[in-house]
Amino acid sequence: MAALQSSQLDIISMAETSMMPEEIELEMAKIQRLREVLVQKEKTKLQKQREDELIQKIHRLVQKRDFLVDDAEVERLREQEEDKEMADFLRIKLKPLDKVTKSSASSRAEKKADPPPSKPTVAKTGLALIKDCCGATQCNIM
């Protein structure tokens, strides 16, 4: 019971002392370091070896991940550059086609402006052939 009272007195006396927050943080850091040292001393040689192997494995995995991330970034930039080159190429190649399409569309509009003939007629080339053949008045076809 005397031990219990003395520990309670220690707690009370520490609570009564006014420590700055920085001092408390420093004290906590010291306690944490002591705990880590004690835990390290308690580990067996096999446990330390296993921990080192796991740390090395984690390190290799992180290196692989970094390599893959870098590779993916290079691939993304390469594809982006290819897309830009393809867009430029298509823009250059399609400009003349665009001009041709616009001019043919305007000529089509002009051709459609002529009204279609209401009765069937002989094409001009066919009529010219008949005249050259036997004369338009003497031809049996006429």
DSSP file (Angstrom, degrees, kcal/mol; ACC not computed):
  #  RESIDUE AA STRUCTURE BP1 BP2  ACC     N-H-->O    O-->H-N    N-H-->O    O-->H-N    TCO  KAPPA ALPHA  PHI   PSI    X-CA   Y-CA   Z-CA
    1    1 A M     >        0   0    0      0, 0.0     4,-2.2     0, 0.0     5,-0.2   0.000 360.0 360.0 360.0 -32.9    0.0    0.0    0.0
    2    2 A A  H  >  +     0   0    0      2,-0.2     4,-2.1     1,-0.2     5,-0.1   0.871 360.0  51.9 -66.4 -36.1    2.9    2.3    0.7
    3    3 A A  H  > S+     0   0    0      2,-0.2     4,-2.2     1,-0.2    -1,-0.2   0.898 108.5  51.2 -66.5 -39.8    4.2    1.7   -2.9
    4    4 A L  H  > S+     0   0    0      1,-0.2     4,-2.0     2,-0.2    -2,-0.2   0.908 110.8  48.3 -62.9 -42.3    0.8    2.6   -4.3
    5    5 A Q  H  X S+     0   0    0     -4,-2.2     4,-2.0     1,-0.2    -1,-0.2   0.874 110.4  50.9 -67.9 -36.2    0.7    5.8   -2.3
    6    6 A S  H  X S+     0   0    0     -4,-2.1     4,-2.0     2,-0.2    -1,-0.2   0.885 110.4  48.8 -70.3 -36.4    4.2    6.8   -3.4
    7    7 A S  H  X S+     0   0    0     -4,-2.2     4,-2.2     2,-0.2    -2,-0.2   0.887 111.3  50.4 -69.2 -36.2    3.4    6.2   -7.1
    8    8 A Q  H  X S+     0   0    0     -4,-2.0     4,-2.6     1,-0.2    -2,-0.2   0.881 108.9  52.0 -66.1 -36.4    0.3    8.3   -6.7
    9    9 A L  H  X S+     0   0    0     -4,-2.0     4,-3.0     2,-0.2    -2,-0.2   0.892 107.9  51.8 -65.6 -38.4    2.4   11.0   -5.1
   10   10 A D  H  X S+     0   0    0     -4,-2.0     4,-2.3     2,-0.2    -2,-0.2   0.919 111.1  47.5 -63.0 -42.6    4.7   10.9   -8.0
   11   11 A I  H  X S+     0   0    0     -4,-2.2     4,-2.2     2,-0.2    -2,-0.2   0.924 114.3  46.7 -63.8 -43.9    1.8   11.3  -10.4
   12   12 A I  H  X S+     0   0    0     -4,-2.6     4,-1.9     1,-0.2    -2,-0.2   0.915 112.0  49.9 -65.0 -42.6    0.4   14.2   -8.4
   13   13 A S  H  X S+     0   0    0     -4,-3.0     4,-1.2     1,-0.2    -1,-0.2   0.869 111.5  48.8 -67.6 -34.2    3.7   15.9   -8.1
   14   14 A M  H  < S+     0   0    0     -4,-2.3    -1,-0.2     1,-0.2    -2,-0.2   0.879 110.9  51.1 -69.6 -36.6    4.3   15.6  -11.9
   15   15 A A  H  < S+     0   0    0     -4,-2.2    -2,-0.2     1,-0.2    -1,-0.2   0.842 108.4  52.3 -68.1 -32.0    0.8   17.0  -12.5
   16   16 A E  H  < S+     0   0    0     -4,-1.9    -1,-0.2    -5,-0.2     2,-0.2   0.788  91.9  86.8 -76.5 -26.1    1.5   19.9  -10.2
   17   17 A T  S  < S-     0   0    0     -4,-1.2     2,-1.0    -5,-0.2     0, 0.0  -0.526  80.9-130.4 -74.9 141.2    4.7   20.9  -12.0
   18   18 A S        -     0   0    0     -2,-0.2     2,-0.4     0, 0.0    -1,-0.1  -0.800  30.7-178.7 -97.5 104.9    4.1   23.2  -14.9
   19   19 A M        -     0   0    0     -2,-1.0    -5,-0.0    -5,-0.2     0, 0.0  -0.799  28.1-117.9-101.6 144.2    6.0   21.8  -17.9
   20   20 A M     >  -     0   0    0     -2,-0.4     4,-2.1     1,-0.1     3,-0.3  -0.462  26.1-114.9 -73.8 151.2    5.9   23.6  -21.2
   21   21 A P  H  > S+     0   0    0      0, 0.0     4,-2.3     0, 0.0     5,-0.2   0.859 117.1  55.3 -57.0 -35.8    4.4   21.7  -24.1
   22   22 A E  H  > S+     0   0    0      1,-0.2     4,-2.3     2,-0.2     5,-0.2   0.899 107.0  49.6 -64.1 -39.9    7.8   21.6  -25.9
   23   23 A E  H  > S+     0   0    0     -3,-0.3     4,-2.3     2,-0.2    -1,-0.2   0.895 109.9  50.8 -65.3 -40.1    9.3   19.9  -22.8
   24   24 A I  H  X S+     0   0    0     -4,-2.1     4,-2.4     2,-0.2    -2,-0.2   0.913 109.9  50.2 -64.3 -42.2    6.5   17.4  -22.7
   25   25 A E  H  X S+     0   0    0     -4,-2.3     4,-2.3     2,-0.2    -2,-0.2   0.906 110.2  50.1 -63.3 -41.4    7.1   16.6  -26.4
   26   26 A L  H  X S+     0   0    0     -4,-2.3     4,-2.2     2,-0.2    -1,-0.2   0.913 111.0  49.2 -62.5 -42.4   10.8   16.1  -25.8
   27   27 A E  H  X S+     0   0    0     -4,-2.3     4,-2.2     1,-0.2    -2,-0.2   0.902 110.6  50.2 -63.7 -41.5   10.2   13.8  -22.9
   28   28 A M  H  X S+     0   0    0     -4,-2.4     4,-2.4     1,-0.2    -1,-0.2   0.891 108.9  52.2 -64.5 -38.9    7.7   11.8  -25.0
   29   29 A A  H  X S+     0   0    0     -4,-2.3     4,-2.3     2,-0.2    -2,-0.2   0.903 108.9  50.2 -63.8 -40.9   10.2   11.5  -27.8
   30   30 A K  H  X S+     0   0    0     -4,-2.2     4,-2.3     2,-0.2    -2,-0.2   0.920 110.7  49.5 -61.9 -43.6   12.9   10.2  -25.4
   31   31 A I  H  X S+     0   0    0     -4,-2.2     4,-2.2     1,-0.2    -2,-0.2   0.911 110.3  50.7 -62.8 -42.3   10.4    7.6  -24.0
   32   32 A Q  H  X S+     0   0    0     -4,-2.4     4,-2.3     1,-0.2    -1,-0.2   0.910 109.6  50.2 -63.3 -42.5    9.5    6.5  -27.6
   33   33 A R  H  X S+     0   0    0     -4,-2.3     4,-2.3     1,-0.2    -1,-0.2   0.906 109.6  51.3 -62.8 -40.5   13.2    6.0  -28.5
   34   34 A L  H  X S+     0   0    0     -4,-2.3     4,-2.4     1,-0.2    -1,-0.2   0.903 109.1  50.9 -63.1 -40.3   13.8    4.0  -25.3
   35   35 A R  H  X S+     0   0    0     -4,-2.2     4,-2.6     2,-0.2    -2,-0.2   0.929 109.7  49.8 -61.4 -45.1   10.9    1.8  -26.2
   36   36 A E  H  X S+     0   0    0     -4,-2.3     4,-2.4     1,-0.2    -2,-0.2   0.906 110.7  49.8 -61.6 -41.7   12.3    1.2  -29.7
   37   37 A V  H  X S+     0   0    0     -4,-2.3     4,-2.2     1,-0.2    -1,-0.2   0.921 111.6  48.7 -63.0 -43.4   15.7    0.3  -28.3
   38   38 A L  H  X S+     0   0    0     -4,-2.4     4,-1.6     1,-0.2    -2,-0.2   0.904 111.3  49.5 -63.6 -41.0   14.1   -2.2  -25.9
   39   39 A V  H  X S+     0   0    0     -4,-2.6     4,-0.8     1,-0.2    -1,-0.2   0.900 110.7  50.5 -65.2 -40.0   12.0   -3.7  -28.7
   40   40 A Q  H >< S+     0   0    0     -4,-2.4     3,-0.6     1,-0.2    -1,-0.2   0.884 109.7  50.2 -66.0 -37.8   15.1   -4.1  -30.9
   41   41 A K  H 3< S+     0   0    0     -4,-2.2    -1,-0.2     1,-0.2    -2,-0.2   0.822 106.7  56.0 -68.9 -29.6   17.1   -5.7  -28.1
   42   42 A E  H 3< S+     0   0    0     -4,-1.6    -1,-0.2    -5,-0.2    -2,-0.2   0.690  87.1  99.0 -77.1 -18.0   14.2   -8.2  -27.5
   43   43 A K  S << S-     0   0    0     -4,-0.8     2,-0.1    -3,-0.6    -3,-0.0  -0.425  72.4-128.6 -72.1 142.6   14.3   -9.4  -31.1
   44   44 A T     >  -     0   0    0     -2,-0.1     4,-2.3     1,-0.1     5,-0.2  -0.367  26.2-104.7 -82.0 169.3   16.1  -12.6  -31.8
   45   45 A K  H  > S+     0   0    0      1,-0.2     4,-2.2     2,-0.2     5,-0.1   0.888 122.9  51.8 -61.4 -39.8   18.7  -12.9  -34.5
   46   46 A L  H  > S+     0   0    0      2,-0.2     4,-2.5     1,-0.2    -1,-0.2   0.889 109.0  50.2 -64.5 -40.9   16.2  -14.8  -36.7
   47   47 A Q  H  > S+     0   0    0      2,-0.2     4,-2.5     1,-0.2    -2,-0.2   0.909 110.8  48.7 -65.1 -41.7   13.6  -12.1  -36.3
   48   48 A K  H  X S+     0   0    0     -4,-2.3     4,-2.5     2,-0.2    -2,-0.2   0.905 111.6  50.0 -63.8 -40.5   16.1   -9.4  -37.2
   49   49 A Q  H  X S+     0   0    0     -4,-2.2     4,-2.3     2,-0.2    -2,-0.2   0.929 111.6  47.9 -63.2 -44.8   17.1  -11.4  -40.3
   50   50 A R  H  X S+     0   0    0     -4,-2.5     4,-2.4     1,-0.2    -2,-0.2   0.900 111.2  51.3 -62.4 -41.5   13.5  -11.8  -41.3
   51   51 A E  H  X S+     0   0    0     -4,-2.5     4,-2.4     1,-0.2    -1,-0.2   0.911 109.7  49.7 -62.9 -42.8   12.8   -8.1  -40.8
   52   52 A D  H  X S+     0   0    0     -4,-2.5     4,-2.4     2,-0.2    -2,-0.2   0.900 110.3  50.8 -63.0 -40.7   15.9   -7.2  -43.0
   53   53 A E  H  X S+     0   0    0     -4,-2.3     4,-2.5     1,-0.2    -2,-0.2   0.918 111.1  48.2 -62.4 -43.4   14.6   -9.5  -45.7
   54   54 A L  H  X S+     0   0    0     -4,-2.4     4,-2.6     2,-0.2    -2,-0.2   0.895 110.5  51.2 -64.9 -39.5   11.2   -7.9  -45.6
   55   55 A I  H  X S+     0   0    0     -4,-2.4     4,-2.4     2,-0.2    -1,-0.2   0.916 111.5  47.7 -63.9 -42.2   12.7   -4.4  -45.8
   56   56 A Q  H  X S+     0   0    0     -4,-2.4     4,-2.5     2,-0.2    -2,-0.2   0.899 111.4  50.8 -64.5 -40.2   14.8   -5.4  -48.8
   57   57 A K  H  X S+     0   0    0     -4,-2.5     4,-2.4     2,-0.2    -2,-0.2   0.920 110.8  48.5 -63.2 -43.6   11.7   -7.0  -50.5
   58   58 A I  H  X S+     0   0    0     -4,-2.6     4,-2.4     1,-0.2    -2,-0.2   0.911 110.5  52.2 -61.2 -42.4    9.7   -3.8  -49.8
   59   59 A H  H  X S+     0   0    0     -4,-2.4     4,-2.2     1,-0.2    -2,-0.2   0.915 110.1  47.6 -61.8 -44.0   12.6   -1.8  -51.3
   60   60 A R  H  X S+     0   0    0     -4,-2.5     4,-2.5     2,-0.2    -1,-0.2   0.902 111.6  51.0 -63.6 -41.1   12.7   -3.9  -54.5
   61   61 A L  H  X S+     0   0    0     -4,-2.4     4,-2.6     1,-0.2    -2,-0.2   0.899 109.4  50.1 -63.6 -39.9    8.9   -3.6  -54.8
   62   62 A V  H  X S+     0   0    0     -4,-2.4     4,-2.6     2,-0.2    -1,-0.2   0.902 110.3  50.4 -64.9 -40.4    9.1    0.2  -54.5
   63   63 A Q  H  X S+     0   0    0     -4,-2.2     4,-2.3     2,-0.2    -2,-0.2   0.917 111.2  48.4 -63.4 -42.4   11.9    0.3  -57.1
   64   64 A K  H  X S+     0   0    0     -4,-2.5     4,-2.7     2,-0.2    -2,-0.2   0.918 111.6  50.0 -62.6 -43.3    9.8   -1.8  -59.5
   65   65 A R  H  X S+     0   0    0     -4,-2.6     4,-2.7     1,-0.2    -2,-0.2   0.927 110.2  49.8 -61.3 -44.8    6.8    0.4  -58.9
   66   66 A D  H  X S+     0   0    0     -4,-2.6     4,-2.6     1,-0.2    -1,-0.2   0.906 111.1  49.8 -60.5 -41.5    8.9    3.5  -59.6
   67   67 A F  H  X S+     0   0    0     -4,-2.3     4,-2.8     2,-0.2    -2,-0.2   0.929 112.1  47.4 -62.6 -45.1   10.1    1.9  -62.8
   68   68 A L  H  X S+     0   0    0     -4,-2.7     4,-2.7     2,-0.2    -2,-0.2   0.892 112.1  49.7 -64.9 -39.6    6.6    1.0  -63.9
   69   69 A V  H  X S+     0   0    0     -4,-2.7     4,-2.1     2,-0.2    -1,-0.2   0.929 113.2  46.4 -64.3 -44.6    5.3    4.5  -63.1
   70   70 A D  H  X S+     0   0    0     -4,-2.6     4,-2.4    -5,-0.2    -2,-0.2   0.916 113.2  49.6 -63.2 -42.6    8.2    6.1  -65.0
   71   71 A D  H  X S+     0   0    0     -4,-2.8     4,-2.5     1,-0.2    -2,-0.2   0.909 110.6  49.6 -62.9 -42.7    7.6    3.7  -68.0
   72   72 A A  H  X S+     0   0    0     -4,-2.7     4,-2.5     2,-0.2    -1,-0.2   0.882 110.7  50.6 -64.0 -37.8    3.9    4.5  -68.0
   73   73 A E  H  X S+     0   0    0     -4,-2.1     4,-2.4     2,-0.2    -2,-0.2   0.915 110.8  48.1 -66.6 -43.1    4.6    8.2  -68.0
   74   74 A V  H  X S+     0   0    0     -4,-2.4     4,-2.4     1,-0.2    -2,-0.2   0.921 112.9  49.0 -62.6 -43.4    7.0    7.9  -70.9
   75   75 A E  H  X S+     0   0    0     -4,-2.5     4,-2.6     2,-0.2    -2,-0.2   0.904 110.5  50.7 -62.6 -42.2    4.5    5.8  -72.8
   76   76 A R  H  X S+     0   0    0     -4,-2.5     4,-2.3     1,-0.2    -2,-0.2   0.920 111.9  46.7 -62.3 -44.2    1.7    8.4  -72.1
   77   77 A L  H  X S+     0   0    0     -4,-2.4     4,-2.2     2,-0.2    -1,-0.2   0.886 112.0  51.3 -65.9 -38.2    3.9   11.2  -73.4
   78   78 A R  H  X S+     0   0    0     -4,-2.4     4,-2.5     2,-0.2    -2,-0.2   0.928 111.7  46.6 -63.9 -45.4    4.9    9.2  -76.5
   79   79 A E  H  X S+     0   0    0     -4,-2.6     4,-2.6     2,-0.2    -2,-0.2   0.882 110.8  52.8 -64.4 -38.1    1.2    8.5  -77.3
   80   80 A Q  H  X S+     0   0    0     -4,-2.3     4,-2.0    -5,-0.2    -1,-0.2   0.912 110.6  47.5 -63.4 -42.0    0.3   12.1  -76.7
   81   81 A E  H  X S+     0   0    0     -4,-2.2     4,-2.6     2,-0.2    -2,-0.2   0.904 111.4  50.8 -65.7 -41.5    3.1   13.2  -79.1
   82   82 A E  H  X S+     0   0    0     -4,-2.5     4,-2.8     2,-0.2    -2,-0.2   0.906 109.3  51.3 -61.8 -41.8    1.9   10.6  -81.7
   83   83 A D  H  X S+     0   0    0     -4,-2.6     4,-2.4     2,-0.2    -1,-0.2   0.908 110.6  48.5 -61.3 -41.8   -1.7   11.9  -81.4
   84   84 A K  H  X S+     0   0    0     -4,-2.0     4,-2.3     2,-0.2    -2,-0.2   0.925 112.4  48.1 -65.0 -44.2   -0.5   15.4  -82.0
   85   85 A E  H  X S+     0   0    0     -4,-2.6     4,-2.6     1,-0.2    -2,-0.2   0.908 112.2  49.5 -62.7 -41.7    1.6   14.4  -85.0
   86   86 A M  H  X S+     0   0    0     -4,-2.8     4,-2.8     2,-0.2     5,-0.2   0.901 110.1  50.5 -65.3 -40.8   -1.4   12.4  -86.4
   87   87 A A  H  X S+     0   0    0     -4,-2.4     4,-2.4     2,-0.2    -1,-0.2   0.916 112.2  47.2 -63.3 -42.6   -3.7   15.4  -85.9
   88   88 A D  H  X S+     0   0    0     -4,-2.3     4,-2.3     2,-0.2    -2,-0.2   0.925 112.8  49.7 -63.3 -44.1   -1.2   17.7  -87.7
   89   89 A F  H  X S+     0   0    0     -4,-2.6     4,-2.7     1,-0.2    -2,-0.2   0.932 113.2  45.5 -60.1 -47.9   -0.8   15.1  -90.6
   90   90 A L  H  X S+     0   0    0     -4,-2.8     4,-2.6     1,-0.2    -1,-0.2   0.887 110.7  53.6 -65.1 -38.5   -4.6   14.7  -91.0
   91   91 A R  H  X S+     0   0    0     -4,-2.4     4,-1.0    -5,-0.2    -1,-0.2   0.917 112.6  44.3 -62.1 -42.5   -5.1   18.5  -90.9
   92   92 A I  H  < S+     0   0    0     -4,-2.3     3,-0.3     1,-0.2    -2,-0.2   0.921 117.2  44.8 -67.8 -43.9   -2.5   19.0  -93.7
   93   93 A K  H  X S+     0   0    0     -4,-2.7     4,-0.7     1,-0.2    -2,-0.2   0.818 114.0  48.8 -72.0 -30.6   -3.8   16.1  -95.8
   94   94 A L  H  X S+     0   0    0     -4,-2.6     4,-2.4    -5,-0.2    -1,-0.2   0.629  91.7  77.9 -87.7 -13.5   -7.5   17.0  -95.4
   95   95 A K  H  X S+     0   0    0     -4,-1.0     4,-2.0    -3,-0.3    -1,-0.2   0.953  97.8  43.5 -61.4 -49.7   -7.2   20.7  -96.2
   96   96 A P  H  > S+     0   0    0      0, 0.0     4,-2.3     0, 0.0    -1,-0.2   0.908 114.6  51.1 -62.4 -38.3   -7.0   20.1 -100.0
   97   97 A L  H  X S+     0   0    0     -4,-0.7     4,-2.5     1,-0.2    -2,-0.2   0.873 107.5  53.4 -64.2 -36.9   -9.8   17.6  -99.8
   98   98 A D  H  X S+     0   0    0     -4,-2.4     4,-2.1     2,-0.2    -1,-0.2   0.899 109.1  48.6 -64.6 -40.9  -11.9   20.1  -97.9
   99   99 A K  H  X S+     0   0    0     -4,-2.0     4,-2.3     2,-0.2    -2,-0.2   0.916 112.4  48.4 -65.3 -42.4  -11.3   22.7 -100.7
  100  100 A V  H  X S+     0   0    0     -4,-2.3     4,-2.8     1,-0.2     5,-0.3   0.908 110.8  51.3 -63.9 -42.0  -12.3   20.1 -103.4
  101  101 A T  H  X S+     0   0    0     -4,-2.5     4,-1.9     1,-0.2    -1,-0.2   0.901 110.6  48.3 -62.9 -41.5  -15.4   19.1 -101.4
  102  102 A K  H  X S+     0   0    0     -4,-2.1     4,-1.7     2,-0.2    -1,-0.2   0.916 113.9  45.9 -66.1 -42.5  -16.5   22.7 -101.1
  103  103 A S  H  X S+     0   0    0     -4,-2.3     4,-2.1     1,-0.2    -2,-0.2   0.895 113.7  48.3 -70.1 -38.5  -15.9   23.4 -104.9
  104  104 A S  H  X S+     0   0    0     -4,-2.8     4,-2.3     1,-0.2    -1,-0.2   0.850 109.3  54.1 -69.6 -32.2  -17.7   20.2 -106.0
  105  105 A A  H  X S+     0   0    0     -4,-1.9     4,-1.7    -5,-0.3    -1,-0.2   0.889 109.7  47.2 -66.8 -38.2  -20.6   21.0 -103.7
  106  106 A S  H  X S+     0   0    0     -4,-1.7     4,-1.6     2,-0.2    -2,-0.2   0.878 112.5  49.0 -71.8 -35.8  -21.0   24.4 -105.3
  107  107 A S  H  X S+     0   0    0     -4,-2.1     4,-2.3     2,-0.2    -2,-0.2   0.866 108.9  53.7 -70.5 -34.5  -20.8   22.9 -108.8
  108  108 A R  H  X S+     0   0    0     -4,-2.3     4,-2.3     1,-0.2    -1,-0.2   0.894 106.4  52.5 -62.7 -39.5  -23.4   20.3 -107.8
  109  109 A A  H  X S+     0   0    0     -4,-1.7     4,-0.8     1,-0.2    -1,-0.2   0.887 109.1  49.6 -64.3 -37.6  -25.6   23.1 -106.7
  110  110 A E  H >X S+     0   0    0     -4,-1.6     4,-0.6     1,-0.2     3,-0.6   0.912 110.8  49.4 -67.1 -41.6  -25.2   24.8 -110.1
  111  111 A K  H >< S+     0   0    0     -4,-2.3     3,-0.9     1,-0.2    -2,-0.2   0.875 108.6  52.8 -65.5 -37.6  -26.0   21.5 -111.9
  112  112 A K  H 3< S+     0   0    0     -4,-2.3    -1,-0.2     1,-0.2    -2,-0.2   0.696  94.3  72.5 -71.9 -17.8  -29.1   21.0 -109.9
  113  113 A A  H << S+     0   0    0     -4,-0.8    -1,-0.2    -3,-0.6    -2,-0.2   0.811  78.1  88.7 -68.5 -28.7  -30.3   24.5 -110.8
  114  114 A D  S << S-     0   0    0     -3,-0.9    -3,-0.0    -4,-0.6     0, 0.0  -0.533  86.0-121.4 -70.2 132.1  -31.0   23.4 -114.4
  115  115 A P        -     0   0    0      0, 0.0    -2,-0.1     0, 0.0    -1,-0.1  -0.497  29.0-110.0 -73.6 143.7  -34.6   22.0 -114.6
  116  116 A P        -     0   0    0      0, 0.0     2,-0.0     0, 0.0    -4,-0.0  -0.431  40.2 -97.1 -70.8 147.4  -34.9   18.4 -115.8
  117  117 A P        -     0   0    0      0, 0.0     4,-0.1     0, 0.0     0, 0.0  -0.361  23.8-143.8 -66.1 144.9  -36.3   18.0 -119.3
  118  118 A S  S    S+     0   0    0     -3,-0.1     0, 0.0     1,-0.1     0, 0.0   0.754  81.9  36.6 -83.5 -24.8  -40.0   17.2 -119.4
  119  119 A K  S    S-     0   0    0      0, 0.0     2,-0.1     0, 0.0    -1,-0.1  -0.929  96.1 -94.5-126.7 153.2  -39.9   14.8 -122.4
  120  120 A P        -     0   0    0      0, 0.0     2,-0.3     0, 0.0    -2,-0.1  -0.405  46.2-175.9 -66.5 136.1  -37.2   12.3 -123.5
  121  121 A T        -     0   0    0     -2,-0.1     2,-0.3    -4,-0.1     3,-0.1  -0.897  30.7-102.6-128.9 160.2  -34.7   13.7 -126.0
  122  122 A V        -     0   0    0     -2,-0.3     5,-0.1     1,-0.1     0, 0.0  -0.646  47.4-105.7 -80.3 137.2  -31.9   12.3 -127.9
  123  123 A A     >  -     0   0    0     -2,-0.3     4,-2.3     1,-0.1     5,-0.2  -0.248  26.0-115.7 -61.7 152.9  -28.6   13.2 -126.4
  124  124 A K  H  > S+     0   0    0      1,-0.2     4,-2.2     2,-0.2     5,-0.2   0.871 116.9  52.0 -60.1 -37.8  -26.6   15.8 -128.3
  125  125 A T  H  > S+     0   0    0      1,-0.2     4,-1.7     2,-0.2    -1,-0.2   0.897 108.9  50.4 -67.8 -37.7  -23.9   13.4 -129.1
  126  126 A G  H  > S+     0   0    0      2,-0.2     4,-1.8     1,-0.2    -2,-0.2   0.903 110.7  49.2 -65.3 -40.9  -26.4   10.9 -130.4
  127  127 A L  H  X S+     0   0    0     -4,-2.3     4,-2.1     1,-0.2    -2,-0.2   0.884 109.1  52.6 -65.3 -39.8  -28.0   13.5 -132.7
  128  128 A A  H  X S+     0   0    0     -4,-2.2     4,-2.0    -5,-0.2    -1,-0.2   0.882 107.4  52.5 -63.8 -37.1  -24.6   14.6 -134.0
  129  129 A L  H  X S+     0   0    0     -4,-1.7     4,-2.0     2,-0.2    -2,-0.2   0.899 107.7  51.0 -65.3 -40.4  -23.8   11.0 -134.8
  130  130 A I  H  X>S+     0   0    0     -4,-1.8     4,-1.9     2,-0.2     5,-1.0   0.909 110.4  49.1 -64.6 -42.2  -27.0   10.6 -136.9
  131  131 A K  H  X5S+     0   0    0     -4,-2.1     4,-0.6     1,-0.2    -1,-0.2   0.907 113.5  46.5 -63.4 -41.6  -26.2   13.8 -138.9
  132  132 A D  H  <5S+     0   0    0     -4,-2.0    -1,-0.2    -5,-0.2    -2,-0.2   0.839 111.5  54.2 -69.8 -31.6  -22.7   12.6 -139.6
  133  133 A C  H  <5S-     0   0    0     -4,-2.0    -2,-0.2    -5,-0.2    -3,-0.1   0.991 137.0 -26.1 -68.7 -63.3  -24.0    9.1 -140.6
  134  134 A C  H  <5S-     0   0    0     -4,-1.9     4,-0.3    -5,-0.1    -3,-0.2   0.324  97.9 -86.4-139.9   4.6  -26.6    9.8 -143.2
  135  135 A G     X< -     0   0    0     -5,-1.0     4,-1.0    -4,-0.6     3,-0.3   0.239  39.8 -98.1  89.5 140.2  -28.0   13.2 -142.7
  136  136 A A  T  4 S+     0   0    0      1,-0.2    -1,-0.1     2,-0.2     6,-0.1   0.810 119.1  47.0 -66.2 -32.4  -30.9   14.0 -140.4
  137  137 A T  T  4 S+     0   0    0      1,-0.2    -1,-0.2    -6,-0.1    -2,-0.1   0.787 114.5  43.8 -83.0 -27.3  -33.6   14.0 -143.1
  138  138 A Q  T  4 S+     0   0    0     -4,-0.3    -1,-0.2    -3,-0.3    -2,-0.2   0.554  84.5 115.6 -94.2  -8.6  -32.6   10.8 -144.9
  139  139 A C     <  -     0   0    0     -4,-1.0     3,-0.1     1,-0.1    -9,-0.0  -0.373  60.7-144.0 -69.8 137.3  -32.0    8.6 -141.9
  140  140 A N  S    S+     0   0    0      1,-0.2    -1,-0.1     2,-0.2    -3,-0.0   0.806 100.4  60.2 -66.7 -30.7  -34.3    5.6 -141.4
  141  141 A I              0   0    0      1,-0.3    -1,-0.2   -11,-0.1    -5,-0.0   0.884 360.0 360.0 -65.8 -37.9  -34.3    6.1 -137.7
  142  142 A M              0   0    0     -3,-0.1    -1,-0.3    -6,-0.1    -2,-0.2   0.505 360.0 360.0 -71.2 360.0  -35.7    9.6 -138.0
